[in-house]
Amino acid sequence: MIFINFNPVSSKKLYIQIYNQILAEIQAGSFKVGDKLPSERELCAQFGVSRAPVRQALSALEMNGIIYSRQGEGVFVKSTHITNGNSQSLESVSPEDIVEARMNIEPLIIKFAALRATDEDIEELKQTIKKMEEETRSGIYVPETDEQLHMGIAKASHNDLFITFMSSITNAMKQQEMWQFIRDRTVTRSDYQEVNFQEHKLLIQAIEDRNEKEAVERMTTHMQNLYDRYWKS
C-alpha cells in the first residue's frame, strides 16, 4: 500500500480540508487509478481527527466519482478527475453542522412540544406517524415524511423561532448533496427503516403523554442514533 504523509488539519470544515488534501495527492499522481487509499484509522491518525470528518471527506470523494469502496476491502481510486457533482457544493452547510445543530436544538424543541401541544397538534403528528408506518411496512423510506414529522414537532412547540430553526435545518438538508448521498447509503437501508420508525413513534407517544422529560430523552437518543447511523455505520 502507498504511504503518504498527510498534514494534520485544524479549525472548522475539517472534512473539506481532508477532501482537498486527498484529492490533491490523487491528482498529483501519488495515488493512481486502482490504488488503495490508507484505511480510515490511518487517515484519522495522520489528519489528527475523529472518524466523522474522514468519512465525510471520503463520501464527498465518492460522490464526485474520485474513489469507490469495496465491502471489506477498503477504498480505491476510481478517477483522477471529478466526474459527478460539483466540488464547490462542499462549501455549503456541512452534514456535520446539520447533525450537531439537530442534536442540540431538537431535544429542546420537543420539550416545549410536550408541554404545549394542542389536541389538534397531536392528531396531526399521529397522522404523520401513521403515514411513516405505512411507508415502512412497504419497505420504503420517504425523507419528506421524516421532515414533516420533525416540522410538526416544532410547530407543536408554539415557538416561532423553533419553527424557523427547523425550517432552516430542513432547507440545509435539502440543499446539501452530500447529506443526501450519505442518507441514501445509511438511513434508507432496510435494516434501519424499522428502527427509525420505532424511534419516531416513541417521540410522538411522549408528546401525546405530555411527558416532557421522556420526550427529551427519546429525542436525545434519536439524535445520537442518527449521528451513529451517519458516521459510525
C-alpha positions as CSV (number, residue, x, y, z in Angstrom):
1,M,0.0,0.0,0.0
2,I,1.2,3.5,-0.8
3,F,2.0,5.7,2.2
4,I,1.6,9.4,2.1
5,N,2.3,11.9,4.9
6,F,-0.9,14.0,5.1
7,N,-0.8,17.2,7.1
8,P,-2.9,17.5,10.3
9,V,-5.9,19.8,9.9
10,S,-7.5,22.2,12.2
11,S,-10.5,24.6,12.6
12,K,-13.9,24.3,11.1
13,K,-14.9,22.4,7.9
14,L,-12.4,19.7,8.6
15,Y,-13.8,17.4,6.0
16,I,-13.2,20.0,3.3
17,Q,-9.5,20.2,4.2
18,I,-9.2,16.4,4.3
19,Y,-11.1,16.2,0.9
20,N,-8.8,18.7,-0.7
21,Q,-5.6,17.1,0.6
22,I,-6.6,13.6,-0.6
23,L,-7.8,14.9,-3.9
24,A,-4.6,16.9,-4.4
25,E,-2.5,13.7,-3.8
26,I,-4.6,11.7,-6.2
27,Q,-4.4,14.4,-8.9
28,A,-0.6,14.8,-8.3
29,G,-0.1,11.1,-9.1
30,S,0.7,9.9,-5.6
31,F,-2.3,7.5,-6.0
32,K,-3.1,6.1,-9.4
33,V,-6.4,4.6,-10.6
34,G,-6.9,1.3,-8.8
35,D,-4.6,2.1,-5.9
36,K,-5.9,1.6,-2.4
37,L,-6.1,4.5,0.0
38,P,-5.0,4.3,3.6
39,S,-7.6,2.9,6.0
40,E,-10.0,5.2,7.9
41,R,-8.0,4.5,11.0
42,E,-4.7,5.5,9.3
43,L,-6.3,8.6,7.8
44,C,-7.7,9.7,11.2
45,A,-4.2,9.3,12.8
46,Q,-2.5,11.3,10.0
47,F,-5.0,14.1,9.9
48,G,-5.3,14.1,13.7
49,V,-9.1,14.0,13.7
50,S,-12.0,11.7,14.6
51,R,-13.7,9.3,12.2
52,A,-16.6,11.6,11.3
53,P,-14.7,14.2,9.1
54,V,-12.7,11.5,7.4
55,R,-15.9,9.6,6.5
56,Q,-17.4,12.9,5.2
57,A,-14.4,13.6,3.1
58,L,-14.4,10.0,1.7
59,S,-18.1,10.2,1.0
60,A,-17.6,13.5,-0.9
61,L,-14.8,12.0,-2.9
62,E,-17.0,9.0,-3.8
63,M,-19.9,11.3,-4.6
64,N,-17.7,13.2,-7.0
65,G,-16.5,10.0,-8.7
66,I,-12.9,10.1,-7.4
67,I,-13.0,6.9,-5.3
68,Y,-15.1,3.8,-4.8
69,S,-15.4,1.4,-1.9
70,R,-15.4,-2.4,-1.8
71,Q,-17.0,-4.0,1.2
72,G,-14.4,-5.5,3.5
73,E,-11.5,-4.5,1.2
74,G,-11.2,-0.7,1.5
75,V,-11.4,2.4,-0.7
76,F,-9.8,2.6,-4.1
77,V,-9.1,5.4,-6.6
78,K,-11.6,5.4,-9.4
79,S,-10.6,8.5,-11.3
80,T,-8.3,11.5,-11.1
81,H,-10.9,13.9,-12.2
82,I,-14.3,14.9,-10.7
83,T,-16.9,13.1,-12.8
84,N,-20.1,13.7,-10.6
85,G,-21.4,16.7,-8.9
86,N,-19.5,19.9,-8.2
87,S,-16.8,20.2,-5.5
88,Q,-18.0,23.8,-4.8
89,S,-21.1,22.3,-3.1
90,L,-18.8,21.3,-0.3
91,E,-18.7,24.9,0.8
92,S,-22.4,24.8,1.9
93,V,-23.6,23.8,5.4
94,S,-21.8,20.5,6.2
95,P,-23.6,17.3,7.2
96,E,-21.7,17.5,10.5
97,D,-23.1,21.0,11.1
98,I,-26.6,19.7,10.4
99,V,-26.2,16.8,12.8
100,E,-24.6,19.0,15.5
101,A,-27.4,21.6,15.3
102,R,-30.1,18.9,15.4
103,M,-28.5,17.1,18.4
104,N,-28.6,20.3,20.4
105,I,-31.8,22.0,19.2
106,E,-34.3,19.3,18.7
107,P,-34.4,17.9,22.3
108,L,-35.2,21.4,23.5
109,I,-37.9,21.8,20.8
110,I,-39.7,18.6,21.7
111,K,-39.6,19.6,25.4
112,F,-41.9,22.5,24.7
113,A,-43.9,20.5,22.2
114,A,-44.7,18.0,25.0
115,L,-45.7,20.9,27.2
116,R,-47.7,23.0,24.7
117,A,-49.1,20.6,22.0
118,T,-52.8,21.0,21.4
119,D,-55.1,18.1,20.6
120,E,-55.0,19.2,17.0
121,D,-51.2,19.2,17.0
122,I,-51.2,15.7,18.4
123,E,-53.7,14.4,15.9
124,E,-51.6,15.8,13.1
125,L,-48.5,14.2,14.4
126,K,-50.3,10.9,14.8
127,Q,-51.5,11.1,11.2
128,T,-47.9,11.6,10.0
129,I,-46.5,8.7,12.1
130,K,-49.3,6.5,10.6
131,K,-48.1,7.5,7.2
132,M,-44.5,6.7,8.1
133,E,-45.6,3.3,9.4
134,E,-47.3,2.5,6.1
135,E,-44.2,3.5,4.2
136,T,-42.0,1.4,6.5
137,R,-44.3,-1.6,6.1
138,S,-44.0,-1.2,2.3
139,G,-40.2,-1.2,2.6
140,I,-39.6,2.4,1.6
141,Y,-38.2,5.5,3.3
142,V,-39.6,8.9,2.4
143,P,-37.4,11.8,3.6
144,E,-40.3,14.2,3.2
145,T,-42.4,12.3,5.8
146,D,-39.5,12.3,8.2
147,E,-39.1,16.1,7.7
148,Q,-42.8,16.6,8.1
149,L,-42.8,14.9,11.4
150,H,-39.9,16.9,12.8
151,M,-41.5,20.1,11.5
152,G,-44.8,19.1,13.1
153,I,-43.0,18.7,16.4
154,A,-41.5,22.2,16.0
155,K,-45.0,23.6,15.2
156,A,-46.4,21.9,18.3
157,S,-43.9,23.8,20.5
158,H,-45.7,27.0,19.5
159,N,-42.5,28.9,19.4
160,D,-41.9,30.8,16.2
161,L,-38.1,30.8,16.5
162,F,-38.1,27.0,17.0
163,I,-40.2,26.7,13.8
164,T,-37.8,28.9,11.9
165,F,-34.8,26.9,13.2
166,M,-36.3,23.7,12.0
167,S,-37.2,25.2,8.7
168,S,-33.6,26.3,8.2
169,I,-32.3,22.9,9.1
170,T,-34.7,21.2,6.7
171,N,-33.7,23.5,3.9
172,A,-30.0,22.8,4.6
173,M,-30.6,19.1,4.4
174,K,-32.4,19.5,1.0
175,Q,-29.6,21.7,-0.4
176,Q,-26.6,19.7,0.8
177,E,-25.9,17.0,-1.8
178,M,-23.5,15.1,0.5
179,W,-26.1,14.9,3.2
180,Q,-28.5,13.2,0.8
181,F,-25.7,10.9,-0.5
182,I,-24.8,9.7,3.0
183,R,-28.5,9.4,3.9
184,D,-29.2,7.2,0.9
185,R,-26.4,4.9,1.9
186,T,-27.4,4.6,5.6
187,V,-30.8,5.6,6.9
188,T,-32.7,4.4,3.8
189,R,-31.3,0.9,4.3
190,S,-34.0,-1.7,5.1
191,D,-32.3,-2.7,8.4
192,Y,-32.6,0.9,9.6
193,Q,-36.2,1.6,8.4
194,E,-38.0,-0.2,11.2
195,V,-35.6,1.2,13.9
196,N,-36.1,4.7,12.5
197,F,-39.9,4.3,12.6
198,Q,-40.0,3.0,16.1
199,E,-37.8,5.9,17.3
200,H,-40.3,8.4,15.8
201,K,-43.2,6.5,17.2
202,L,-41.8,6.9,20.7
203,L,-41.3,10.6,20.2
204,I,-44.9,11.1,19.3
205,Q,-46.1,8.9,22.2
206,A,-44.1,11.1,24.7
207,I,-45.7,14.2,23.3
208,E,-49.2,12.6,23.5
209,D,-48.5,11.6,27.1
210,R,-47.3,15.2,27.7
211,N,-44.2,13.9,29.3
212,E,-41.5,16.4,28.6
213,K,-38.8,14.5,30.4
214,E,-39.4,11.4,28.4
215,A,-39.7,13.4,25.2
216,V,-36.3,15.0,25.7
217,E,-34.7,11.6,26.5
218,R,-36.3,10.0,23.4
219,M,-35.2,12.8,21.1
220,T,-31.7,12.8,22.6
221,T,-31.4,9.1,21.9
222,H,-32.9,9.5,18.4
223,M,-30.4,12.2,17.6
224,Q,-27.4,10.2,18.9
225,N,-28.6,7.2,16.9
226,L,-28.8,9.5,13.8
227,Y,-25.2,10.5,14.4
228,D,-24.2,6.9,14.8
229,R,-26.0,5.8,11.7
230,Y,-24.4,8.5,9.6
231,W,-20.8,8.3,10.8
232,K,-20.3,5.0,12.5
233,S,-22.2,2.5,10.4
